[in-house]
Amino acid sequence: MILENRTLLGKDPGVPNSLPFKEKVLEHIENERRKNLLQQSSKSESASVKSKKQEVKVSFSKQFDLVVRKADVIVEVLDARDPLGTRSLEAENAVLAAGKKLIILLNKIDLIPRDALRQWLEYFRKWYTTMPFKANTQEKSNRLGNVRGKIPFSNGISSKEGLGVDGLKVLLGNVRRHNGGHLVVGVVGLPNTGKSAVINTLVCRKVATSGCVPGLTRECQVYKIDNKFKIIDSPGVVLSKSIDQCELVLRNCTKPENIENPEPAVNSILSWCPKRQIMIRYAISDYASTTDFLCKLAQRMGKLRKGGIPDVKSAARVLLNDWISGKLAHYTLPPESSAPIAEPIRPAIIALEDVDLPLPELDEAIFKKLPRAKTDNDFCPVAIVNSSEPFNADLEAGWTSVSGILVSDEEETDLADTTTDDEGDDDDEAIDNMDFESAESGDDESFETMETN
């Protein structure tokens, strides 16, 4: 019967030629067909992304818990330009709740003025042992030098040599001695705060993949300094509770290309920066609004669409990339001492008096090597605003990767020595057995007590 009906109906006659406005009808039908295809594709892609994010959330939560469980000391790496914005109170509380020692490491100190660094050190040392640091960013060789001497000033950005290495080694060496001669250090922090670069600097070798792109470290990786000293590198993670994408890109947690509408983030930057500095930096005339600025920047850089229309999204991403890379120099200052903090912070587990740490001498050695700003225009001071508050959310929300920090399948990492699998038991066994290549630093006294220059 069905076959009979099909025969009776015959082929679809299509749109009769005699129908008025035939071309418009055909165009409407084609547009509807394309619209349905796009909707189906979007739903399929959305479901795939949601499933992948859920898998990543579980994986990253396990890896963070694993680092805290296995490490004797946790080093939380913060971006010195915005320490509060790159800080996670929930991570700190998880570390302290596990009874582990916590060290705050202010990285990228060459990107802020000396006075700002002094204020941040004073601020954080009220609660935690805090060390200044500038990772070695040499890329030409797997062997990273440890050159000492003055570092020339260049637009607020120093040379590629490390700073604060001796101080951190003194601290870890003394903690190791108090810990019976063995030590496991876990390095945690938000994406692109420089965790892997810190490890490379400590061992004087490029053993961990690092760069200015968020999310190069995809899973926990363990590096063996010697038989009794190991370092665990972890992926950059943030708490997954209602975090705005523009907020993430301003904190350098995700790439500007990953956010659909970058203009709100640009608007925040323009509200923080002196207009004169922006006009000089990008060689544009006065602008009346964010849209006006982006149009002028797009025209200035030749980023135009068909018909000469300014590509404001491309221009916005240029500004955001300059912001997170340090080309548009900026920094924040700590809140007033009377200002309330997000939540009570427990006393530091590592007290300075527990280790033999010549803190004033170590600080002064670093300050002498820091670049000195020539004029006020070398840096753009940014006031502490809501977007620079520490990450803080319910721990039950778990940990997850930031959108876009996963490296695509085509991008290969330089590391072959990973120690984590999908199963938690395998993770523990891999770290305990340490079946991987040693990352010897080549310096026998690297993590022992050293004299300060």
C-alpha positions as CSV (number, residue, x, y, z in Angstrom):
1,M,0.0,0.0,0.0
2,I,2.9,2.3,0.8
3,L,4.4,1.6,-2.6
4,E,1.2,2.4,-4.2
5,N,0.9,5.8,-2.5
6,R,4.5,6.6,-3.5
7,T,3.6,5.8,-7.1
8,L,0.5,7.9,-7.0
9,L,2.4,10.8,-5.5
10,G,5.2,10.6,-8.0
11,K,8.3,12.9,-7.9
12,D,8.3,16.3,-6.2
13,P,7.2,18.7,-8.9
14,G,9.2,21.5,-7.3
15,V,8.1,25.1,-7.7
16,P,6.0,25.7,-10.7
17,N,7.4,28.1,-13.3
18,S,4.1,29.9,-13.4
19,L,4.3,30.8,-9.6
20,P,4.8,34.5,-9.1
21,F,8.1,35.5,-7.5
22,K,9.6,32.1,-8.1
23,E,13.2,33.2,-7.6
24,K,12.3,34.7,-4.2
25,V,10.5,31.5,-3.1
26,L,13.5,29.4,-4.1
27,E,15.9,31.7,-2.3
28,H,13.7,31.5,0.9
29,I,13.6,27.7,0.7
30,E,17.4,27.5,0.3
31,N,18.0,29.9,3.2
32,E,15.7,27.8,5.4
33,R,17.6,24.7,4.5
34,R,21.0,26.3,5.3
35,K,19.6,27.6,8.6
36,N,18.4,24.2,9.6
37,L,21.8,22.7,8.8
38,L,23.6,25.3,10.8
39,Q,21.3,24.7,13.8
40,Q,21.9,21.0,13.7
41,S,25.6,21.5,13.4
42,S,25.6,23.9,16.3
43,K,23.7,21.5,18.5
44,S,26.0,18.7,17.7
45,E,29.1,20.8,18.3
46,S,27.7,22.2,21.6
47,A,27.0,18.7,22.8
48,S,30.5,17.5,21.9
49,V,32.1,20.5,23.6
50,K,30.0,20.0,26.7
51,S,31.0,16.4,26.9
52,K,34.6,17.2,26.4
53,K,34.6,19.9,29.1
54,Q,33.0,17.5,31.6
55,E,35.7,15.0,30.9
56,V,38.4,17.6,31.3
57,K,36.8,18.8,34.6
58,V,37.0,15.4,36.1
59,S,40.6,14.9,34.9
60,F,41.9,18.2,36.1
61,S,40.1,17.8,39.5
62,K,41.9,14.5,40.0
63,Q,45.2,16.0,38.9
64,F,45.0,18.9,41.3
65,D,44.1,16.6,44.2
66,L,46.9,14.3,43.2
67,V,49.5,17.1,43.3
68,V,48.3,18.3,46.8
69,R,48.3,14.7,48.1
70,K,51.8,13.8,46.8
71,A,53.7,17.1,47.4
72,D,55.3,18.1,50.7
73,V,55.3,21.8,49.6
74,I,53.0,23.6,47.2
75,V,54.3,26.6,45.2
76,E,51.5,28.8,44.0
77,V,52.7,30.8,41.0
78,L,51.1,34.3,40.7
79,D,51.5,36.9,38.0
80,A,53.2,39.9,39.7
81,R,51.3,42.3,37.5
82,D,48.0,41.2,39.1
83,P,48.6,38.8,42.0
84,L,45.1,39.0,43.4
85,G,43.6,38.4,39.9
86,T,45.7,35.3,39.4
87,R,45.3,33.9,42.9
88,S,42.9,31.2,44.0
89,L,41.8,31.2,47.7
90,E,40.1,27.9,47.2
91,A,43.3,26.3,46.0
92,E,45.2,27.7,49.0
93,N,42.5,26.5,51.4
94,A,42.7,23.0,49.8
95,V,46.4,23.0,50.3
96,L,46.3,24.1,53.9
97,A,43.4,21.8,54.7
98,A,45.6,18.9,53.6
99,G,48.3,20.0,56.1
100,K,50.8,20.9,53.3
101,K,53.2,23.8,53.3
102,L,52.5,26.7,50.9
103,I,54.8,29.2,49.2
104,I,53.6,32.1,47.2
105,L,55.8,32.8,44.2
106,L,55.4,36.3,42.5
107,N,56.5,35.6,38.9
108,K,57.2,38.1,36.1
109,I,58.5,40.7,38.5
110,D,60.4,42.3,35.7
111,L,57.1,43.6,34.3
112,I,56.3,45.8,37.3
113,P,58.1,48.7,39.0
114,R,60.3,48.0,42.1
115,D,58.0,50.0,44.4
116,A,55.0,47.9,43.4
117,L,57.0,44.7,44.0
118,R,58.0,45.9,47.5
119,Q,54.3,46.6,48.3
120,W,53.2,43.2,47.1
121,L,55.9,41.3,49.0
122,E,54.9,43.2,52.2
123,Y,51.3,42.5,51.5
124,F,51.6,38.7,51.0
125,R,54.2,38.1,53.7
126,K,51.6,39.0,56.3
127,W,50.2,35.5,55.7
128,Y,52.6,33.4,53.6
129,T,56.2,32.9,52.8
130,T,56.4,34.9,49.5
131,M,59.3,35.0,47.1
132,P,59.9,37.2,44.1
133,F,60.8,35.5,40.8
134,K,61.4,36.0,37.2
135,A,61.6,32.8,35.1
136,N,64.3,32.3,32.5
137,T,62.6,32.5,29.1
138,Q,65.5,31.5,26.8
139,E,64.2,29.3,23.9
140,K,67.3,28.8,21.8
141,S,68.8,26.0,23.8
142,N,67.6,23.2,26.0
143,R,70.3,24.2,28.4
144,L,69.2,27.4,30.2
145,G,72.0,29.7,31.4
146,N,72.2,31.2,34.9
147,V,74.0,34.4,33.9
148,R,74.4,36.9,36.7
149,G,74.8,40.6,36.4
150,K,72.8,43.7,35.6
151,I,69.8,43.4,33.4
152,P,69.3,46.2,30.9
153,F,66.0,48.1,30.9
154,S,63.9,47.8,27.7
155,N,60.3,49.1,27.8
156,G,59.7,47.7,31.3
157,I,60.8,44.2,30.2
158,S,64.1,42.8,31.2
159,S,66.3,40.3,29.4
160,K,65.6,36.6,29.3
161,E,67.7,35.7,32.3
162,G,66.1,34.5,35.5
163,L,65.8,36.4,38.8
164,G,65.1,35.2,42.3
165,V,66.4,31.7,41.5
166,D,69.0,31.7,44.3
167,G,66.4,32.8,46.9
168,L,63.9,30.1,46.0
169,K,66.6,27.4,45.9
170,V,67.8,28.5,49.4
171,L,64.2,28.2,50.7
172,L,63.5,24.8,49.1
173,G,67.0,23.5,50.1
174,N,66.4,24.5,53.8
175,V,62.9,23.0,53.8
176,R,64.3,19.9,52.3
177,R,66.9,19.7,55.1
178,H,64.2,20.1,57.7
179,N,62.1,17.4,55.9
180,G,64.7,14.7,56.4
181,G,66.6,15.3,53.2
182,H,63.8,14.5,50.8
183,L,61.3,16.8,49.2
184,V,58.4,16.7,46.6
185,V,57.4,20.2,45.4
186,G,54.1,20.7,43.6
187,V,53.7,23.7,41.3
188,V,50.2,25.1,40.8
189,G,48.6,28.2,39.5
190,L,46.3,29.7,36.9
191,P,47.1,29.2,33.2
192,N,50.0,31.2,31.9
193,T,51.3,32.4,35.2
194,G,54.6,30.8,34.3
195,K,54.6,27.5,36.2
196,S,56.5,25.5,33.6
197,A,59.0,28.3,33.0
198,V,59.7,28.4,36.8
199,I,60.5,24.7,36.7
200,N,62.8,25.1,33.7
201,T,64.6,27.9,35.5
202,L,65.1,25.9,38.7
203,V,66.6,22.9,36.9
204,C,68.5,25.0,34.4
205,R,67.1,23.0,31.5
206,K,64.0,23.2,29.3
207,V,62.2,20.1,30.6
208,A,58.7,21.6,30.7
209,T,56.9,23.1,27.7
210,S,56.3,26.8,28.3
211,G,55.2,29.8,26.4
212,C,52.9,32.8,26.3
213,V,49.9,30.6,25.2
214,P,47.7,29.5,28.0
215,G,47.3,25.8,28.6
216,L,50.6,24.3,27.2
217,T,50.8,21.9,30.2
218,R,48.0,19.4,29.7
219,E,48.6,17.0,32.5
220,C,50.7,16.5,35.6
221,Q,54.3,15.8,34.9
222,V,57.0,14.9,37.3
223,Y,60.7,15.9,37.1
224,K,63.4,14.2,39.1
225,I,66.1,16.5,40.4
226,D,67.8,13.8,42.3
227,N,66.7,10.6,44.2
228,K,65.3,12.6,47.0
229,F,64.0,15.8,45.3
230,K,61.2,15.9,42.7
231,I,59.0,18.6,41.2
232,I,55.4,18.1,40.0
233,D,54.2,20.4,37.2
234,S,50.4,20.7,36.9
235,P,48.0,22.1,34.3
236,G,46.7,25.6,34.8
237,V,43.2,25.4,36.3
238,V,40.6,27.7,37.8
239,L,37.4,27.1,39.7
240,S,34.5,26.6,37.4
241,K,31.8,28.7,39.0
242,S,30.3,31.5,36.8
243,I,33.6,32.8,35.4
244,D,33.1,35.4,32.7
245,Q,35.1,34.8,29.5
246,C,36.3,38.4,29.4
247,E,37.5,38.1,32.9
248,L,39.5,35.1,32.0
249,V,41.2,36.7,29.0
250,L,42.1,39.7,31.1
251,R,43.8,37.4,33.6
252,N,45.6,35.7,30.7
253,C,43.8,32.4,31.4
254,T,42.5,31.9,27.9
255,K,43.4,33.1,24.4
256,P,41.6,36.2,23.0
257,E,40.7,34.1,20.0
258,N,38.5,31.9,22.2
259,I,36.0,34.6,23.3
260,E,33.1,35.4,21.0
261,N,32.9,39.1,21.9
262,P,36.2,40.7,23.0
263,E,34.9,44.2,23.1
264,P,33.9,44.2,26.9
265,A,37.4,43.2,27.8
266,V,38.8,46.0,25.6
267,N,36.4,48.4,27.3
268,S,37.9,47.4,30.7
269,I,41.4,48.0,29.5
270,L,40.6,51.4,28.1
271,S,38.9,52.4,31.4
272,W,42.1,51.4,33.3
273,C,44.7,52.9,31.0
274,P,45.4,56.6,30.6
275,K,44.0,57.6,27.2
276,R,47.2,59.5,26.3
277,Q,49.3,56.3,26.8
278,I,47.0,54.3,24.5
279,M,47.1,57.0,21.8
280,I,50.9,57.2,21.9
281,R,51.3,53.4,22.0
282,Y,49.1,52.8,18.9
283,A,49.7,56.1,17.1
284,I,46.0,56.9,16.8
285,S,44.0,60.1,17.4
286,D,41.6,60.8,20.2
287,Y,38.7,58.4,20.4
288,A,35.2,58.9,21.9
289,S,34.3,55.3,22.7
290,T,35.5,51.7,22.7
291,T,34.0,51.2,19.2
292,D,35.6,54.4,17.9
293,F,39.0,53.2,19.3
294,L,38.7,49.8,17.7
295,C,37.7,51.3,14.3
296,K,40.7,53.6,14.4
297,L,43.0,50.8,15.5
298,A,41.7,48.5,12.8
299,Q,42.3,51.2,10.1
300,R,45.8,51.9,11.6
301,M,46.8,48.2,11.3
302,G,45.1,47.5,8.0
303,K,42.6,45.1,9.5
304,L,39.7,45.7,7.1
305,R,36.9,43.5,5.9
306,K,35.3,43.6,2.4
307,G,34.3,47.1,1.4
308,G,36.9,48.7,3.7
309,I,34.8,48.0,6.9
310,P,37.1,48.0,10.0
311,D,37.5,44.5,11.5
312,V,36.9,45.5,15.1
313,K,37.2,41.9,16.4
314,S,40.7,41.5,15.0
315,A,41.6,44.9,16.4
316,A,40.3,44.0,19.8
317,R,42.4,40.8,19.8
318,V,45.5,42.8,19.0
319,L,45.0,44.9,22.1
320,L,44.2,41.9,24.2
321,N,47.3,40.1,23.1
322,D,49.4,43.1,23.8
323,W,47.9,43.3,27.3
324,I,48.5,39.7,28.3
325,S,52.0,39.6,26.7
326,G,53.2,42.7,28.5
327,K,53.7,44.9,25.4
328,L,51.1,47.1,27.0
329,A,52.8,47.4,30.4
330,H,50.5,47.4,33.4
331,Y,50.4,46.5,37.0
332,T,48.2,46.6,40.1
333,L,48.8,47.7,43.6
334,P,47.7,45.9,46.8
335,P,44.6,47.1,48.5
336,E,44.8,49.2,51.6
337,S,45.7,47.3,54.8
338,S,42.3,48.3,56.2
339,A,40.4,46.9,53.2
340,P,38.7,43.6,53.9
341,I,39.9,40.5,52.1
342,A,37.6,37.9,50.5
343,E,37.8,35.5,53.4
344,P,40.0,34.9,56.5
345,I,43.4,33.5,55.5
346,R,45.0,31.0,57.9
347,P,48.5,31.6,59.2
348,A,51.4,30.4,56.9
349,I,52.5,26.8,57.4
350,I,56.1,27.7,56.5
351,A,57.2,30.4,59.0
352,L,60.3,32.3,58.0
353,E,61.9,31.6,61.3
354,D,61.6,27.9,60.6
355,V,64.2,28.1,57.9
356,D,67.5,29.9,57.6
357,L,66.5,32.5,55.0
358,P,68.4,35.7,54.6
359,L,65.3,37.5,53.2
360,P,66.5,41.1,53.2
361,E,69.8,40.2,51.4
362,L,67.9,38.1,48.8
363,D,65.4,40.8,48.1
364,E,68.1,43.5,47.7
365,A,70.0,41.3,45.3
366,I,66.9,41.1,43.1
367,F,66.1,44.8,43.3
368,K,69.5,45.7,42.1
369,K,69.0,43.6,39.0
370,L,65.5,44.8,38.2
371,P,65.1,47.3,35.4
372,R,64.4,50.8,36.5
373,A,61.5,52.6,34.8
374,K,62.7,55.7,33.0
375,T,59.4,57.6,33.1
376,D,55.9,57.2,34.4
377,N,54.7,56.2,30.9
378,D,56.8,53.0,31.0
379,F,54.1,51.4,33.1
380,C,50.4,51.8,33.2
381,P,49.1,51.6,36.8
382,V,45.8,49.8,37.1
383,A,43.6,50.3,40.1
384,I,42.4,47.2,42.0
385,V,38.9,46.5,40.6
386,N,36.4,43.7,40.9
387,S,38.0,41.8,38.1
388,S,41.2,41.6,40.1
389,E,39.7,39.8,43.1
390,P,41.0,36.3,43.9
391,F,39.2,33.3,42.4
392,N,36.9,31.9,45.1
393,A,34.0,29.5,44.7
394,D,32.6,26.4,46.3
395,L,35.2,23.6,46.4
396,E,32.4,21.2,45.5
397,A,32.2,22.9,42.1
398,G,35.5,21.2,41.4
399,W,38.3,22.2,39.1
400,T,38.1,22.5,35.4
401,S,40.1,23.8,32.5
402,V,39.5,27.2,31.1
403,S,37.8,27.2,27.7
404,G,40.4,27.0,25.0
405,I,43.5,26.0,27.1
406,L,43.6,22.5,25.7
407,V,46.1,22.1,22.9
408,S,44.7,20.8,19.7
409,D,45.6,17.4,18.5
410,E,47.8,18.8,15.8
411,E,49.9,20.7,18.3
412,E,52.6,18.4,19.8
413,T,54.3,19.0,23.1
414,D,58.1,18.5,23.6
415,L,57.6,16.4,26.7
416,A,57.5,12.6,26.6
417,D,57.8,12.0,30.3
418,T,54.3,12.3,31.7
419,T,53.2,10.4,34.8
420,T,49.5,10.5,34.8
421,D,46.8,8.3,33.2
422,D,43.1,8.3,33.4
423,E,43.0,6.1,36.5
424,G,43.9,7.6,39.9
425,D,45.7,4.5,41.1
426,D,47.9,4.6,38.0
427,D,48.7,8.3,38.8
428,D,49.8,7.4,42.3
429,E,51.9,4.5,41.2
430,A,53.6,6.6,38.4
431,I,54.6,9.3,40.9
432,D,55.8,6.8,43.5
433,N,57.8,4.7,41.1
434,M,59.3,7.7,39.2
435,D,59.9,5.8,35.9
436,F,61.0,8.8,33.8
437,E,64.0,10.6,32.7
438,S,65.9,12.6,35.3
439,A,65.9,16.3,35.0
440,E,69.3,16.9,36.6
441,S,70.3,20.5,36.9
442,G,74.0,19.9,36.7
443,D,74.6,21.9,39.9
444,D,75.3,19.8,43.0
445,E,74.5,22.6,45.3
446,S,71.5,23.9,43.5
447,F,69.0,23.2,46.3
448,E,71.3,23.4,49.3
449,T,71.9,26.5,51.4
450,M,73.8,29.0,49.3
451,E,75.4,32.4,50.1
452,T,73.7,35.4,48.6
453,N,75.7,37.5,46.2
